[in-house]
Amino acid sequence: MAAQPAGYTLEQLTVYRDAPGFNNPLAMQMKAVAVKLGDADMRAVAACLATVR
């Protein structure tokens, strides 16, 4: 996830949050985290991860 463009990470977090469910246990772990984040939190996480090299 490091160094991904912020827009991409934000889009992916939104997908994890809004999807009804996944068959993959790792995706379900991502969903469990994403549902706890508000829009501002998602933007902040995406911006931070975009700077990690």
N, C-alpha and C positions, 0 to 999 in steps of 0.2 A: 504494500500500500504506500510505502514511502515514495516520494517524488512524483506521485501521480498528480495530474492537474486537479486543482481544487474542485472544478466543475464536475469532473468525472466522479470523484469520491463522494461529493454531495449527491449526485444522481444515484449512485449505488446505495448509499445509506437510505435514501428515500425509497428505493425499490425494496430493500430489506424491511423497512418499517411498514410499508403499505401492502406488501404481498400477504395473502391470507395464510400462507404456510409453504414449507419446502419439504422435500423428501430427503434432503441431505442434512445430517446432524450438524455439520459445521455451519451450514447456512442458517439453521435454526438458532445456533449460538449467536450469529451475527444479528439475527432478527431480535433476539432477546435483549441485546444491547441497544439496537437502533430504536426500538419502541420506547425506550426511556429518554431519548434525546428529542428536544424540541427543535424547531427550525433554526433558531439562533445557535444552539449547541452544535447542530450538524454543520453549519457554516464555519464555526470556529474550529471544529475538529478537521474539517476538510482543508481549511487554510493552514493549519498547523502541519498536517501531514504533507502538504505540498512543499514545505520548506525542508523536510527531512531528506538528507542525502545519504 
